[in-house]
Amino acid sequence: MMVEPRSEHLVNVALRLFYTHGFHATGIDKILDEAGVAKMTLYKHFRSKDQLILAALKKRDEVFRNWLTAAMEQAGENPKAKMLAMFDALDDWFHGRAFAALGFHGCAFIKAAGEFDSSDHPAHIASAEHKQLIVDYLAGLATAAGAHEPQKLAEQLALLKEGAIVTAQVRGIDDAARQAKQIAKQIIDAAVP
């Protein structure tokens, strides 16, 4: 059995707490208590809470994008099917069939951008970069599908994705991802000859 390195353990604990309770509301003492480490251990790996937040966001980006793109790739070779599969993956996430350990508490990056609303704050920048990487992936699929305007289609699908996440979290709409998928299908069919 491999032991998780201390820095990775701290990032995983911090990510869970930030995601479920918020970035500002989660204090260093709470993270240390949950992680079972001393303050000196934390500062050996991270110079500040902000640095730990960035490490947690980087980890979430890596895990979330790997999961999302893998789920989309399972739809087969057809790029249109892959784009639509994004909404099936979201539905799994919203209903606890993906990321069950953390549950569904909305988007960590939307939360981070909201709590660090200055566009030049590192956490806000990391959140924007995460969102852009997903748009870029969608643009690649839209190009492969032969969309007239692949970047426009990618942005429209990303907008639907974000809307589904917020609607599921804030309003508790059970089928937000399924509704977004129906709209996405219409947009994709109109954009791809």
C-alpha positions as CSV (number, residue, x, y, z in Angstrom):
1,M,0.0,0.0,0.0
2,M,1.4,3.4,-1.1
3,V,1.4,6.2,1.4
4,E,0.1,9.5,0.0
5,P,2.9,12.2,0.1
6,R,2.2,14.9,2.7
7,S,1.8,17.7,0.2
8,E,-0.6,15.7,-1.9
9,H,-2.6,14.8,1.2
10,L,-2.8,18.5,2.2
11,V,-4.0,19.4,-1.3
12,N,-6.6,16.7,-1.3
13,V,-7.9,17.7,2.2
14,A,-7.9,21.4,1.3
15,L,-9.7,20.8,-2.0
16,R,-12.5,18.9,-0.2
17,L,-12.9,21.6,2.4
18,F,-12.7,24.5,-0.1
19,Y,-15.2,22.8,-2.4
20,T,-17.7,22.0,0.3
21,H,-17.3,25.0,2.6
22,G,-15.7,27.7,0.5
23,F,-12.2,29.2,0.1
24,H,-12.6,32.1,2.6
25,A,-14.7,30.2,5.1
26,T,-12.1,27.4,5.3
27,G,-9.3,28.4,7.7
28,I,-5.8,26.9,7.8
29,D,-6.5,25.5,11.3
30,K,-9.4,23.5,9.9
31,I,-7.3,22.1,7.1
32,L,-4.5,21.2,9.5
33,D,-6.9,19.5,11.9
34,E,-8.6,17.5,9.1
35,A,-5.2,16.6,7.5
36,G,-3.7,15.7,10.8
37,V,-0.5,17.7,10.2
38,A,1.3,20.5,12.0
39,K,1.4,24.0,10.7
40,M,5.2,23.6,10.1
41,T,4.4,20.8,7.7
42,L,1.9,22.9,5.8
43,Y,4.4,25.8,5.4
44,K,7.2,23.4,4.4
45,H,5.1,22.6,1.3
46,F,3.1,25.8,0.8
47,R,4.2,29.4,1.6
48,S,0.7,30.6,2.1
49,K,-3.0,29.7,2.1
50,D,-3.2,31.3,-1.4
51,Q,-0.5,28.9,-2.6
52,L,-2.5,26.0,-1.2
53,I,-5.6,27.3,-2.9
54,L,-3.8,27.4,-6.2
55,A,-2.5,23.8,-5.7
56,A,-6.0,22.7,-4.9
57,L,-7.4,24.3,-8.0
58,K,-4.7,22.8,-10.2
59,K,-5.5,19.4,-8.8
60,R,-9.2,19.9,-9.4
61,D,-8.6,21.1,-12.9
62,E,-6.5,18.0,-13.7
63,V,-8.9,15.5,-12.1
64,F,-12.1,17.2,-13.5
65,R,-10.8,17.7,-17.1
66,N,-9.4,14.1,-17.2
67,W,-12.7,12.7,-16.0
68,L,-14.8,14.9,-18.3
69,T,-12.8,14.3,-21.5
70,A,-12.5,10.5,-20.8
71,A,-16.3,10.4,-20.3
72,M,-16.8,12.3,-23.6
73,E,-14.3,10.0,-25.5
74,Q,-16.3,7.0,-24.4
75,A,-19.0,8.1,-26.8
76,G,-17.0,6.7,-29.7
77,E,-15.4,8.3,-32.7
78,N,-18.2,10.7,-33.7
79,P,-17.3,14.2,-32.5
80,K,-20.9,15.2,-32.3
81,A,-21.6,12.3,-30.0
82,K,-18.6,13.3,-27.9
83,M,-19.9,16.9,-27.5
84,L,-23.3,15.6,-26.4
85,A,-21.7,13.1,-24.1
86,M,-20.5,16.1,-22.0
87,F,-24.0,16.5,-20.8
88,D,-24.4,12.9,-19.9
89,A,-21.2,13.2,-17.8
90,L,-22.6,16.3,-16.1
91,D,-25.8,14.4,-15.3
92,D,-23.7,11.7,-13.7
93,W,-21.8,14.3,-11.6
94,F,-25.0,16.1,-10.5
95,H,-26.5,12.8,-9.3
96,G,-23.5,11.5,-7.5
97,R,-22.5,8.9,-10.1
98,A,-19.1,10.7,-10.6
99,F,-17.0,12.4,-7.9
100,A,-19.2,10.7,-5.3
101,A,-16.5,11.2,-2.6
102,L,-16.9,15.0,-2.9
103,G,-20.6,15.0,-3.8
104,F,-22.0,17.8,-6.0
105,H,-21.6,21.3,-4.6
106,G,-21.4,23.2,-7.9
107,C,-18.3,24.1,-9.7
108,A,-15.1,24.7,-7.7
109,F,-13.9,27.2,-10.4
110,I,-17.1,29.2,-10.4
111,K,-16.9,29.4,-6.6
112,A,-13.2,30.4,-6.7
113,A,-13.9,33.1,-9.3
114,G,-16.8,34.4,-7.2
115,E,-14.8,34.5,-4.0
116,F,-11.7,36.0,-5.7
117,D,-13.6,38.3,-8.1
118,S,-10.7,40.5,-9.1
119,S,-9.7,39.2,-12.6
120,D,-6.0,39.5,-11.8
121,H,-6.2,37.4,-8.6
122,P,-4.3,34.1,-9.2
123,A,-7.3,31.9,-8.2
124,H,-9.5,33.8,-10.6
125,I,-6.9,33.4,-13.3
126,A,-6.6,29.7,-12.6
127,S,-10.4,29.4,-12.8
128,A,-10.5,31.2,-16.2
129,E,-7.7,29.0,-17.5
130,H,-9.7,25.9,-16.5
131,K,-12.8,27.1,-18.3
132,Q,-10.8,28.1,-21.4
133,L,-9.1,24.6,-21.6
134,I,-12.6,23.1,-21.8
135,V,-13.7,25.5,-24.5
136,D,-10.5,24.6,-26.4
137,Y,-11.3,20.9,-26.2
138,L,-14.8,21.6,-27.4
139,A,-13.5,23.7,-30.3
140,G,-11.3,20.7,-31.3
141,L,-14.4,18.5,-31.4
142,A,-16.4,21.1,-33.2
143,T,-13.6,21.4,-35.8
144,A,-13.5,17.6,-36.2
145,A,-17.3,17.6,-36.7
146,G,-17.0,20.1,-39.5
147,A,-18.8,23.0,-37.8
148,H,-19.1,26.2,-39.8
149,E,-17.8,28.2,-36.9
150,P,-16.1,25.8,-34.4
151,Q,-15.1,28.4,-31.9
152,K,-18.6,29.8,-31.7
153,L,-20.1,26.3,-31.3
154,A,-17.6,25.6,-28.5
155,E,-18.5,28.8,-26.7
156,Q,-22.2,28.0,-27.0
157,L,-21.7,24.5,-25.6
158,A,-19.5,25.8,-22.8
159,L,-22.2,28.4,-21.9
160,L,-24.8,25.6,-21.8
161,K,-22.5,23.5,-19.6
162,E,-22.0,26.4,-17.1
163,G,-25.7,27.1,-17.1
164,A,-26.5,23.5,-16.3
165,I,-24.0,23.4,-13.4
166,V,-25.4,26.6,-11.9
167,T,-29.0,25.6,-12.4
168,A,-28.4,22.2,-10.8
169,Q,-26.6,23.7,-7.8
170,V,-28.6,26.9,-7.2
171,R,-32.1,25.8,-8.2
172,G,-31.8,22.1,-7.7
173,I,-33.3,21.4,-11.1
174,D,-32.9,17.6,-11.3
175,D,-32.7,17.3,-15.1
176,A,-30.6,20.4,-15.8
177,A,-28.0,18.5,-17.8
178,R,-30.6,16.6,-19.8
179,Q,-32.3,19.8,-20.7
180,A,-29.0,21.4,-21.7
181,K,-28.3,18.3,-23.8
182,Q,-31.5,18.8,-25.8
183,I,-30.6,22.4,-26.5
184,A,-27.0,21.4,-27.4
185,K,-28.3,18.8,-29.9
186,Q,-30.3,21.6,-31.7
187,I,-27.3,23.9,-31.7
188,I,-24.9,21.2,-32.9
189,D,-27.3,20.1,-35.7
190,A,-27.6,23.7,-36.9
191,A,-23.8,24.3,-36.7
192,V,-22.6,21.1,-38.3
193,P,-23.6,20.3,-41.9
